[in-house]
Amino acid sequence: MRNKNLHIMVETAVLVALALLLSLITLWKMPQGGSVSLEMLPIFVLAFRRGGKVGMAGGALLGLLKLLINPYILHPIQVIFDYPLPFALLGAAGFIKESRLLGVFVGSFLRYITHVISGVVFFGEYAPEGTPALLYSMSYNAPYLVVEVILVAIVIHLLSKRREIFEPSL
């Protein structure tokens, strides 16, 4: 049992480190935060290999590391909604056993919701005059997340042909 737990911890550390590295390689950056990368991919792999609990823990760890590296802090609650919570919710994909692609979409949608809430509450002032904060936040966060989800879903689909990637060795 100890060996299995150690294996899970090491696997989590490696995949979170890979996710952090991928977060630094951006394909597209939004002007007020958010970008397109493949950072979600290792968190989804972790969630599919080890389940939702471990996936959520790994995602939260990624969010905390991103907070340490490049923080944008307005309020303590905003920090939660922009860093550990959205990335932890990616790990919820591990609770969906029917389809990995469905898991990717559910985890990504949960992340999107937290970013939208943060946008409404903490960044609504950036909405153009006459534009509701909710509409602004939804339309700001959707473009980069939709592109990222599509890219990650394609890679997950391609990786699914190699089942051993998603099956833990211990």
N, C-alpha and C positions, 0 to 999 in steps of 0.2 A: 504494500500500500504506500509506504514512504517513497519507494522508487517511482511509482506511478505519479504521485503528487509532485515530486521533483521534476519529472519529465513534463508534466503539464505546466509547471511554473517556467521552466526553461523555454518550452515551446511558446508560451505566452510572451515572454520577454523578447524572444527573437522576432516574433510576428509584430509585436508593438514597435520594436525598433525599426523593422522594415517599413511599417506604416508611417512612422515619423520621418524616415528618410524619403519615402515617396511623397510625403506632404511638402517637402522642400523642393521637389521637382514639379513645378507648376506648368501647366500647358496654357493657362489663361487665368488672369487675376482680375477680380472685380475692384472698382475704385475704393469702396468703403469696407473691404473685407470679403472673404470668400474667394475660392479659386477652384479650378479644375485640376485634379491630379488623380492618382490611383491610390490615395491614402486609405480609402475604405476597403480595398481588396484584401489586405492581410487580416483585417478585423473580421471580415466575412469568412475567410478561410478558417480562422480560429473558431468562430461561432459554429461553423458546420462540422469541424473536427471534434470540438469539445463541448458543444451545447451552448445554450443561451446564457447560463450563469457565467461561464468562463468568458464567453464572447463579450458580454456586457462589462465584465471587470476589465478585460483587455481594452475595450473601447474607452472606458472611463480613464484608464491609465494613459492612453493616447491623448485624450483631451487635456489631462493635467500636464503632460509633457509639452503639448502645444502651447499651453498657457505659460509655462516657464520660458519657452524659447521666444515667443513673439506675442506678448499679451496686448490686448486692447481692453482696458478696464474702465467702465463707467460706474458700475455699481456691483456689489457682491452677488446679487441675484442674476444680473446680466452675465457675470462670469460663469455661473452654473449653466445658464441656458445657451451659452456660446461655446463652452469648452467640454467639461466632463459629461453632461447630460446628453447632448446630441450624439456624441461618439459612443457612449454607453448603449444608447438605444439601437445603434447599428447591430450590436450583439444579439438583439432580440430575434434576428434572423435565425439563430440557432435553435429557437423554439419551434420553428416551422419545418416540419419533417416532409411535407408533401412535395415541395419543390424548392430547389435552391434559388431559382430566379424569383419566385414569389417572396422568398426570404429577403433577397436583395432589395426588392421593391418595398416591402413592408419596413425593413430597417431604415432604408433611405427616406421613406415618407415620414417616419417618426422623427428622424433627424431634421427634415424640412420643417415639420411643425414647430420644433423647438426654436429653430432659427427665425421662423415667422413670428412667433410670440415675442422673442427678443427684439425683433425689428419693430414690432408695433409698440411695445412698451418703452424701449430705450432708444430707438433710432427713428421714431415716427416724425421727428422734427425735420428730417431730411426729405420728407415727401414733398413733391411739388405742391404749390398752393392749389387747394381745391381737390387734391387727391387724398382719399381716405388712407390712413396709416396702414390698415390691413391690406388694402389693394397694393399699396406701394411695397410693403414688405413681401407679399406673395410674389409680386412681379420682379422684385430685386433678387430674391433667393432662388427662384425657379430656374433661370437660365443656366447658372453654373452647376446647380445640383442635378438637373435633368441630363446635361451633357456628361457629368461624372457618373451618374447612375447607368447611362447607356454604355459607356466605356467599361465600367466594372462588370456589368451584366454580360457583355460580350466576352470578357476575359474569363469570368466564372463559367460561362457556357463552354468555352474552349477547354478550360481546366477540367470540367466535368467528364470529359472523355477519358481522363486519367483518374479513375476513382480513388487510387491510393493517396492522392493529395488530400482528399477529404476524410480518409479513414485513419484514425490514430493508430500508431504502432503499439502502444501500450494501453 
